[in-house]
Amino acid sequence: MGTTVFERARPRDSVIDDSLRHTAHSVFWLDGIDRPSYPPLTAGTHADLVIVGAGYAGLWTAVRAKERDPQRSVVVLEAARVGWAASGRNGGFCEASLTHGYENGLSRWPDEMDRLQRLGLQNLDGIEESVERYGMDVDWERTGQLAVATEPHQIEWMDGEGFLDQDAVRAEVHSPTYLAGNWDQDGCAMIHPAKLAIELARVATELGVVIYEQSRVTGISGSGRQTVAVAGGASVTADHVALATNVFPSLLKRNRLMTVPVYDYALMTEPLTSEQYDAIGWKQRQGLADSANQFHYYRLSADNRILFGGYDAIYHFGGKVRAEYENRPESFRRLASHFFTTFPQLEGLRFTHQWAGAIDSCSRFCAFFGTARGGRVAYATGFTGLGVGASRFAADVMLDQLAGLDTERTRLEMVRTRPIPFPPEPAAAIGVNLVRRSMDRADHNEGRRNLLLKALDAVGMGFDS
């Protein structure tokens, strides 16, 4: 098996050690920002719509519901705090893609890709319009995203509009690892992820939504109006329920095997000096991602730090979401090593923060949708790491479904079909880790996929970070 540039040009151990010597295990985005608190639900109440989960999907559903009908009473129930999970700790790539990239969508819904791309761009434009209309302080930058090839076999994946050869891509961002690139200049914005969640909650409450934190939902019951029970004995009775729990166990038994939690890791540097910034270029401030199966994503923050994340995507036996899984020193060291391979001119730069979070991964890599309880309950889950932008689209889908509307969104095959479920344990852990090893082998073998990956491609199963 061959090597990749991250092994061929590995930095010295001392460089890695020094960069991580004083790194705090803490989510950079959630550090030092004002986070308003909301009370817990302590008594019974009623609503037209109750939403479970105060991440992006739940908060967009609340905002869009009030925009459609300002008189509708809307309650959001959150087990912990607004935006504390994936919505507060992701990379901040707000992408137009609804299908986890063009190729993934094309392989599954070839007849719909023109519509899905148009709807995805409309959705991203809609997010930008909301940011402007409500004065949302989210560090919005519509920079686009630059995909880069770091191995010769990846260059052929860079053809088409936006192609940059080696000289052109290195002129954009100065890395000796870049062999080619493809810059989508309109299909992605950079945002501060925690600020987006906090600002969505602000907008929602200003529109009349009532948010309850520290209110863990324990179950849903009822044949007509639904009763949503909260730990401690309180409950909400509602005409309709939208489930936006994503990586956490579904309240619907039918969805228990549809997603698995996969842990993703990230580092944040100290702010770059002007000399360091000049040394890497990056004047257009695009989001960056390399093109391997196990890929890195990285971007600049508003104060010119570099977030560097991805590569490892770790599944733990039993599919549990646990805080102890977030501290994985070998993943942080690997990221630091790959960072200085990418930017050797930044040797001496230190990482101030390291953290992780769980991604709700499904077998088709993008969100799926559905209803239950005679159309009174709707759900969207399985975003597989691309929920920052797609969560707003998902909110509109759920609201369409709850209203019984026949729309362009609800007619999509992508919306009407479900992915293949994961098997129960121990088969899930065995399968996921076999696939992960196979993808690593492909990255070390000029992209050649083995029989297992080819078989999974053929039946619509897979695994991605």
C-alpha positions in Angstrom: 0.0 0.0 0.0 1.3 3.4 -0.9 1.6 6.6 1.1 -0.1 10.0 1.0 1.5 13.4 1.2 0.6 13.5 4.9 3.0 10.6 5.5 5.6 11.6 2.9 5.9 15.1 4.3 5.2 14.5 8.0 6.5 17.3 10.3 8.8 16.6 13.2 7.2 15.3 16.4 8.6 18.4 18.2 6.5 20.7 15.9 3.4 18.7 16.8 4.2 18.6 20.5 4.8 22.4 20.6 1.6 23.2 18.8 -0.5 21.3 21.2 1.3 22.0 24.4 -1.2 24.5 25.8 -4.3 23.6 23.8 -7.6 23.7 25.8 -10.2 21.0 25.4 -13.0 23.4 24.7 -15.3 24.4 21.8 -13.8 27.6 20.4 -17.2 28.8 19.0 -18.9 28.5 22.4 -16.1 30.2 24.3 -16.5 33.8 25.4 -19.8 34.6 23.6 -23.0 35.7 25.2 -25.5 32.8 25.4 -28.9 33.8 26.6 -30.6 31.2 28.7 -34.2 30.0 28.5 -36.3 28.5 31.3 -37.2 24.8 31.6 -40.7 23.7 31.1 -42.2 23.0 34.5 -46.0 22.8 33.9 -48.4 21.6 31.2 -49.0 23.9 28.2 -50.6 23.8 24.7 -49.3 24.8 21.3 -50.2 24.5 17.7 -46.7 23.2 16.9 -44.1 21.8 19.2 -40.5 21.3 18.0 -38.1 18.9 19.7 -34.5 20.1 19.5 -33.0 23.6 19.5 -30.3 23.1 16.9 -30.4 24.5 13.4 -33.2 22.2 12.2 -35.5 22.9 15.1 -34.8 26.7 15.2 -35.2 27.1 11.5 -38.5 25.2 11.7 -39.7 27.6 14.4 -38.7 30.7 12.5 -40.2 29.5 9.2 -43.4 28.4 10.9 -43.9 31.9 12.3 -43.1 33.5 9.0 -45.8 31.4 7.4 -48.4 32.0 10.1 -47.5 34.6 12.7 -50.6 33.6 14.7 -49.5 30.0 15.1 -48.3 29.2 18.7 -44.9 27.5 18.6 -42.9 25.9 21.4 -39.4 24.5 21.2 -38.2 21.9 23.7 -34.4 21.5 24.2 -32.8 18.8 26.4 -29.7 20.9 27.1 -29.0 24.4 25.7 -29.6 26.1 22.4 -27.0 25.1 19.8 -24.8 23.2 22.3 -24.3 20.1 20.1 -23.5 19.9 16.4 -25.0 23.3 15.7 -22.5 25.0 18.0 -19.4 23.1 17.2 -19.2 22.4 13.4 -16.9 23.9 10.9 -19.2 26.7 9.9 -19.5 25.7 6.2 -23.0 26.8 5.1 -23.3 24.9 1.7 -25.9 25.1 -1.0 -25.7 21.3 -1.6 -28.7 19.4 -0.2 -27.2 16.0 -1.3 -23.7 16.0 0.3 -22.1 17.0 -3.0 -23.0 16.8 -6.6 -21.7 13.3 -7.3 -23.5 11.8 -4.3 -26.8 13.3 -5.5 -26.2 12.4 -9.1 -25.6 8.7 -8.3 -28.9 8.6 -6.4 -31.3 11.0 -8.1 -29.9 11.7 -11.5 -33.2 13.0 -12.9 -33.6 15.5 -10.0 -30.1 17.0 -9.8 -31.0 20.1 -11.8 -33.9 20.8 -9.4 -31.9 19.9 -6.3 -29.1 22.2 -7.3 -31.5 25.1 -8.0 -33.4 24.5 -4.7 -30.1 24.3 -2.8 -28.9 27.7 -4.2 -32.3 29.2 -3.5 -32.1 27.9 0.1 -28.6 29.4 0.6 -29.9 32.7 -0.8 -32.8 32.5 1.6 -30.4 32.0 4.5 -28.4 35.1 3.4 -31.7 37.1 3.1 -32.7 36.1 6.6 -29.3 37.1 8.0 -29.7 40.5 6.4 -33.4 41.0 7.2 -33.1 40.2 10.9 -29.6 41.7 11.4 -28.2 38.4 12.5 -24.6 38.7 13.8 -23.2 35.5 12.5 -19.9 36.5 10.7 -21.5 35.7 7.3 -19.0 35.6 4.4 -20.2 34.2 1.0 -16.7 33.1 0.0 -17.5 29.9 -1.8 -15.5 26.7 -1.3 -12.3 25.5 -2.9 -11.8 21.7 -3.2 -8.1 20.8 -3.6 -6.3 17.7 -5.0 -3.4 16.6 -2.8 -2.6 13.4 -4.7 -2.1 12.9 -8.5 -5.2 10.6 -8.9 -7.4 13.3 -7.5 -6.6 15.8 -10.2 -9.1 14.3 -12.7 -11.9 14.9 -10.1 -11.2 18.7 -10.5 -12.4 19.2 -14.0 -15.2 21.5 -15.1 -16.1 25.0 -14.2 -13.9 26.5 -11.5 -10.9 24.3 -12.3 -7.5 25.7 -11.1 -4.3 24.1 -12.1 -1.4 23.8 -9.7 0.0 27.3 -10.2 -3.5 28.8 -10.0 -4.6 26.9 -6.9 -1.3 27.7 -5.1 -1.7 31.4 -6.1 -5.0 31.3 -4.1 -3.7 29.5 -1.1 0.0 28.8 -0.7 0.4 25.1 0.2 3.0 22.7 -1.3 0.4 19.9 -1.1 -1.9 21.4 -3.7 -1.8 19.9 -7.2 -5.1 21.3 -8.5 -8.4 22.7 -7.3 -12.0 23.5 -8.1 -13.5 26.7 -6.7 -17.2 26.9 -6.4 -17.4 30.7 -5.8 -21.2 30.9 -5.0 -22.2 27.7 -3.4 -20.9 28.1 0.2 -20.8 30.7 2.9 -18.6 30.8 6.1 -20.4 31.5 9.3 -19.8 31.4 13.1 -21.8 28.3 13.9 -22.7 29.0 17.5 -23.7 32.6 16.7 -26.0 31.3 14.0 -27.8 29.1 16.6 -28.0 31.9 19.1 -29.3 34.4 16.6 -31.9 31.9 15.2 -33.2 31.5 18.8 -33.3 35.3 19.2 -35.2 35.8 15.9 -37.6 33.0 16.8 -38.4 34.5 20.2 -38.9 37.9 18.7 -41.4 36.3 16.3 -43.3 34.9 19.3 -41.8 31.4 19.7 -41.4 30.1 23.2 -38.2 28.2 23.9 -37.6 25.9 26.9 -34.1 24.6 27.7 -33.2 21.8 30.1 -36.5 20.1 29.0 -35.7 16.6 27.8 -38.5 15.0 25.9 -39.2 11.4 27.0 -42.0 10.4 24.6 -44.9 11.3 22.4 -48.4 9.9 22.8 -51.9 10.5 21.5 -54.1 9.4 18.6 -55.3 12.9 17.7 -53.5 15.8 19.3 -50.1 14.8 20.5 -48.8 14.9 24.0 -45.1 15.5 24.2 -43.8 14.5 27.7 -40.8 16.1 29.3 -38.6 14.6 32.1 -39.9 15.8 35.4 -43.6 15.4 34.6 -44.4 18.5 32.4 -45.8 18.1 28.9 -47.0 20.0 25.8 -50.2 19.1 24.0 -50.0 20.1 20.3 -51.7 19.7 17.0 -48.3 19.0 15.3 -44.8 17.9 16.3 -41.5 18.4 14.4 -38.6 16.2 15.4 -35.2 17.8 15.0 -33.2 15.5 17.4 -30.7 14.4 14.6 -27.8 12.6 16.2 -29.7 11.7 19.4 -31.9 8.6 19.6 -35.1 9.1 17.7 -38.4 9.3 19.5 -39.8 7.2 16.7 -38.9 3.5 16.8 -38.9 3.3 13.0 -35.8 5.6 12.9 -33.7 4.0 15.6 -31.4 2.2 13.0 -31.5 4.9 10.4 -28.6 6.9 11.7 -25.3 6.3 13.6 -23.3 8.9 15.6 -19.9 9.4 14.1 -17.3 11.6 15.9 -15.5 14.4 14.1 -12.5 16.3 15.5 -11.3 19.8 15.1 -8.5 22.2 16.1 -8.4 26.0 16.1 -5.2 28.0 15.9 -4.3 31.2 17.6 -4.8 34.3 15.4 -2.3 34.6 12.6 0.1 37.5 12.5 0.1 39.6 9.4 3.4 37.8 8.4 1.8 34.4 8.8 -1.2 35.4 6.9 0.9 36.7 4.0 2.8 33.5 4.0 -0.3 31.5 3.1 -2.1 34.0 0.9 -5.8 33.0 1.3 -6.9 36.5 0.5 -10.3 35.3 -0.8 -11.0 33.5 2.5 -12.7 30.5 0.8 -13.7 27.4 2.7 -11.2 24.7 1.9 -11.4 20.9 1.7 -9.2 18.2 0.3 -10.5 15.4 -1.9 -9.7 12.1 -0.2 -12.3 9.8 1.3 -10.9 10.8 4.7 -10.8 14.5 4.1 -9.9 17.7 5.9 -12.0 20.8 6.0 -10.5 24.2 7.0 -11.4 27.8 7.1 -10.5 31.2 8.5 -12.4 32.7 11.4 -13.3 36.4 11.6 -10.2 37.1 13.6 -8.0 35.1 11.2 -7.6 31.9 13.1 -7.5 28.6 11.1 -10.0 25.9 12.0 -8.7 22.5 10.8 -10.9 19.5 11.2 -12.1 16.2 9.7 -10.1 13.1 8.5 -10.9 10.8 11.4 -14.6 9.8 11.6 -14.9 7.5 14.7 -17.9 5.2 15.5 -18.1 3.7 18.9 -19.8 0.3 19.6 -23.4 0.7 20.6 -23.9 4.0 18.8 -23.9 6.1 22.0 -23.3 9.8 22.2 -21.0 10.4 25.2 -18.8 13.3 26.3 -15.8 11.1 26.9 -15.7 10.2 23.2 -14.8 13.9 22.4 -11.3 13.7 23.8 -9.2 11.6 21.5 -5.5 12.6 21.7 -4.5 10.5 18.7 -7.0 12.3 16.4 -5.8 15.8 17.6 -2.2 14.8 17.0 -3.0 13.5 13.6 -4.8 16.7 12.7 -1.9 18.8 13.9 0.5 16.7 11.9 -1.6 17.1 8.7 -1.9 20.9 9.4 1.8 21.4 9.3 2.2 19.2 6.2 -0.4 21.5 4.5 1.2 24.7 5.8 4.9 24.1 6.7 5.5 27.8 6.6 3.4 28.2 9.8 5.7 26.1 11.9 5.6 27.6 15.4 1.8 28.4 15.3 -0.1 27.0 18.3 -3.5 25.5 18.7 -5.7 27.2 21.3 -8.7 24.9 21.2 -9.4 21.2 20.4 -12.9 19.6 20.4 -15.2 17.1 18.8 -18.8 16.5 18.1 -21.1 13.7 16.9 -22.5 13.7 13.3 -25.9 12.0 12.5 -24.7 9.9 9.6 -27.0 7.9 7.4 -26.3 5.5 4.6 -27.1 8.0 1.8 -25.0 10.9 3.4 -27.8 13.5 3.3 -31.0 14.2 5.2 -34.1 12.1 4.9 -37.7 13.0 5.8 -41.0 11.5 6.8 -44.2 11.7 8.8 -45.8 9.6 11.5 -49.0 9.5 13.6 -51.3 10.2 10.7 -49.2 13.2 9.5 -49.2 14.9 12.9 -45.5 14.3 13.4 -42.7 15.1 10.9 -39.0 14.5 11.1 -35.8 15.3 9.3 -32.5 13.7 10.2 -29.3 12.1 8.8 -27.6 15.3 7.6 -24.1 13.6 7.8 -22.2 16.8 8.4 -23.9 19.1 5.9 -26.8 20.4 8.1 -25.7 24.0 8.4 -27.4 25.0 5.2 -29.7 22.0 4.5 -31.4 22.3 7.9 -33.4 25.3 6.6 -34.5 23.3 3.6 -35.5 20.5 6.0 -37.5 22.9 8.1 -39.6 23.9 5.0 -40.0 20.2 4.1 -41.3 19.4 7.5 -43.7 22.3 7.6 -45.0 21.4 4.1 -45.6 17.8 5.3 -47.4 18.8 8.5 -49.6 21.1 6.5 -50.4 18.4 4.0 -49.1 20.5 1.1 -48.1 19.2 -2.3 -45.0 21.3 -3.2 -42.0 21.0 -5.4 -40.1 20.0 -2.2 -42.4 17.3 -1.1 -42.6 15.8 -4.6 -38.8 15.2 -4.7 -37.8 11.6 -4.7 -35.1 12.6 -2.3 -37.8 13.6 0.1 -40.1 10.7 -0.5 -37.6 7.9 -0.1 -35.6 6.7 2.9 -32.0 5.4 3.1 -31.1 1.8 3.9 -30.9 1.3 7.7 -27.8 0.3 9.5 -27.7 -3.3 11.0 -28.0 -3.7 14.7 -24.9 -4.4 16.9 -22.5 -6.0 16.6 -22.8 -5.9 12.9 -23.0 -2.1 12.8 -19.6 -1.6 14.5 -18.0 -4.3 12.4 -19.4 -3.0 9.2 -18.7 0.7 9.8 -15.1 0.0 10.9 -14.5 -2.3 7.9 -15.8 0.4 5.6 -13.6 3.0 7.3 -10.5 0.9 6.8 -11.4 0.2 3.2 -11.7 4.0 2.5 -8.3 4.5 4.1 -6.9 1.8 1.9 -8.4 3.5 -1.2 -6.8 6.8 -0.2 -3.5 5.0 -0.1 -4.1 3.1 -3.3 -4.7 5.9 -5.9 -8.4 6.0 -5.0 -9.1 2.4 -6.1 -12.1 1.1 -4.2 -12.1 -2.5 -3.0 -14.9 -5.1 -3.5 -16.6 -4.1 -0.2 -16.9 -0.4 -1.2 -18.0 -1.3 -4.7 -20.7 -3.6 -3.3 -21.9 -0.9 -0.9 -22.0 1.6 -3.7 -24.2 -0.7 -5.7 -26.8 -1.1 -3.0 -26.8 2.5 -1.8 -25.0 2.0 1.5 -21.8 3.7 2.6 -20.0 5.8 5.2 -18.7 9.3 5.1 -17.5 12.0 7.6 
